[in-house]
Amino acid sequence: MSEADQDPESEDNGLDPGRMYVVTGGRTGTGARAALDLVTLIVTKSEPQPTTQPEAAGILRMCESPLSVAEISAYTSLPISLVTVILADLLEDKHVEARAPVPKALLPERALIEAVMHGLQQL
C-alpha cells in the first residue's frame, strides 16, 4: 500500500505512541470524571507549574481566552482523545474551567424581519 492509499484518519500526526501513553497515564478516556464534548469551552484558571507536562502547559497558555475542545485539538495537533484526557486532569486539579458553549441567539420572527426589510426599501 502506497502512502497515497493510506487513510489520513489512521495517522497519529507523528506522535510517539509511547509519549501519548505517558501523557495519559495509559488511560484512553475521561470516564465519569468530566463530560467534555467538542464544543465545550475551556478557560485557564491558573498558570502552568514548572512540573506541568509540556502538552498540558501549552493548553494552559493557549486557553487564556475561551477555546473549544475541538479548537485545542486542532491548534495543538493532538488527537481529541488525548486532549480530553489532558483536559480531564486539568479540570480535576482545577487548573481550567469548562463552560457550556454560547447558545445561539434567538432569531426574531419572520414578520419582523420582513417589516424591517420593507421599511429599508422605502428609504
HELIX and SHEET records of a PDB file:
HELIX    1   1 GLU A    3  ASP A    5  5                                   3    
HELIX    2   2 PRO A    8  SER A   10  5                                   3    
HELIX    3   3 PRO A   17  THR A   24  1                                   8    
HELIX    4   4 PRO A   54  MET A   62  1                                   9    
HELIX    5   5 VAL A   69  THR A   76  1                                   8    
HELIX    6   6 ILE A   80  GLU A   92  1                                  13    
HELIX    7   7 ARG A  110  GLN A  122  1                                  13    
SHEET    1   A 3 LEU A  67  SER A  68  0                                        
SHEET    2   A 3 LEU A  41  THR A  44 -1                                        
SHEET    3   A 3 VAL A  96  ARG A  99 -1                                        
END                                                                             
